[in-house]
Amino acid sequence: MSITREIVDLTGGPAVEVEHIDVVDEDTGRFEVATVDDDRRWHVDISCDGNCEVVRAWDGNIIVDGDEPDWLFELASLTV
């Protein structure tokens, strides 16, 4: 698998850097999403049908719970 990073400008959110980091199963990929302007990042599982699940979130080096901005789901819809 080739690793590519792409900067995406979201309508409802910040510019983010997206990297495909793993294959979860035959129809789901894991992506690392990091905001360009600050130290927030997420590992997100996105399926072929557009389902999006946040696996883990960080603010800097601190793992945080419940940090799921609405624009993450906009990003998921762009990948389908």
Contact map, one row per residue, 1 for C-alpha under 8 A:
11100000000000000000000000000000000000000000000000000000000000000000000000000000
11110000000000000000000000000000000000000000000000000000000000000000000000000000
11111000000000000011100000000000000000000000000000000000000000000000000000000000
01111100000000000011000000000000000000000000000000000000000000000000000000000000
00111110000000001111000000000000000000000000000000000000000000000000000000000000
00011111000000001110000000000000000000000000000000000000000000000000000000000000
00001111100000111100000000000000000000000000000000000000000000000000000000000000
00000111110000111100000000000000000000000000000000000000000000000000000000000000
00000011111011110000000000000000000000000000000000000000000000000000000000000000
00000001111111110000000000000000000000000000000000000000000000000000001001100000
00000000111111000000000000000000000000000000000000000000000000000000000000000000
00000000011111000000000000000000000000000000000000000000000000000000011001000000
00000000111111100000000000000000000000000000000000000000000000000000001000000000
00000000111111110000000000000000001110000000000000000000000000000000000000000000
00000011110011111000000000000000001110000000000000000000000000000000000000000000
00000011110001111100000000000000111100000000000000000000000000000000000000000000
00001111000000111110000000000001111100000000000000000000000000000000000000000000
00001111000000011111000000000011110000000000000000000000000000000000000000000000
00111100000000001111100000000011100000000000000000000000000000000000000000000000
00111000000000000111110000001111000000000000000000000000000000000000000000000000
00100000000000000011111000001111000000000000000000000000000000000000000000000000
00000000000000000001111100001110000000000000000000000000000000000000000000000000
00000000000000000000111111011100000000000000000000000000000000000000000000000000
00000000000000000000011111111100000000000000100000000000000000000000000000000000
00000000000000000000001111111000000000000000000000000000000000000000000000000000
00000000000000000000001111110000000000000000000000000000000000000000000000000000
00000000000000000000000111111000000000000000001100000000000000000000000000000000
00000000000000000000001111111100000000000000111100000000000000000000000000000000
00000000000000000001111110111110000000000000111000000000000000000000000000000000
00000000000000000001111100011111000000000011110000000000000000000000000000000000
00000000000000000111110000001111100000000011110000000000000000000000000000000000
00000000000000001111100000000111110000001111000000000000000000000000000000000000
00000000000000011110000000000011111000001111000000000000000000000000000000000000
00000000000000011100000000000001111100111100000000000000000000000000000000000000
00000000000001111000000000000000111111111000000000000000000000000000000000000000
00000000000001111000000000000000011111100000000000000000000000000000000000000000
00000000000001100000000000000000001111100000000000000000000000000000000000000000
00000000000000000000000000000000001111110000000000000000000000000000000000000000
00000000000000000000000000000000011111111000000000000000011100000000000000000000
00000000000000000000000000000000011001111100000000000000111100000000000000000000
00000000000000000000000000000001111000111110000000000000111100000000000000000000
00000000000000000000000000000001110000011111000000000111110000000000000000000000
00000000000000000000000000000111100000001111100000000111100000000000000000000000
00000000000000000000000000000111100000000111110000011111000000000000000000000000
00000000000000000000000100011110000000000011111000111110000000000000000000000000
00000000000000000000000000011110000000000001111101111000000000000000000000010000
00000000000000000000000000111000000000000000111111110000000000000000000000000001
00000000000000000000000000110000000000000000011111100000000000000000000000000001
00000000000000000000000000000000000000000000001111100000000000000000000000000001
00000000000000000000000000000000000000000000011111110000000000000000000000011011
00000000000000000000000000000000000000000000111111111000000000000000000000010000
00000000000000000000000000000000000000000001111001111100000000000000000010010000
00000000000000000000000000000000000000000001110000111110000000000000000000000000
00000000000000000000000000000000000000000111100000011111100000000001000000000000
00000000000000000000000000000000000000000111100000001111100000000000000000000000
00000000000000000000000000000000000000000111000000000111110000111000000000000000
00000000000000000000000000000000000000011110000000000111111000111010000000000000
00000000000000000000000000000000000000111100000000000001111111110000000000000000
00000000000000000000000000000000000000111000000000000000111111110000000000000000
00000000000000000000000000000000000000111000000000000000011111000000000000000000
00000000000000000000000000000000000000000000000000000000011111100000000000000000
00000000000000000000000000000000000000000000000000000000011111110000000000000000
00000000000000000000000000000000000000000000000000000001111011111000000000000000
00000000000000000000000000000000000000000000000000000001111001111110000000000000
00000000000000000000000000000000000000000000000000000001100000111110000000000000
00000000000000000000000000000000000000000000000000000000000000011111000000000000
00000000000000000000000000000000000000000000000000000000100000011111100000000000
00000000000000000000000000000000000000000000000000000100000000000111110100000000
00000000000000000000000000000000000000000000000000000000000000000011111110000000
00000000000100000000000000000000000000000000000000000000000000000001111111000000
00000000010110000000000000000000000000000000000000000000000000000000111111100000
00000000000000000000000000000000000000000000000000000000000000000001111111110000
00000000000000000000000000000000000000000000000000010000000000000000111111111000
00000000010100000000000000000000000000000000000000000000000000000000011111111100
00000000010000000000000000000000000000000000000000000000000000000000001111111110
00000000000000000000000000000000000000000000010001110000000000000000000111111111
00000000000000000000000000000000000000000000000001000000000000000000000011111111
00000000000000000000000000000000000000000000000000000000000000000000000001111111
00000000000000000000000000000000000000000000000001000000000000000000000000111111
00000000000000000000000000000000000000000000001111000000000000000000000000011111
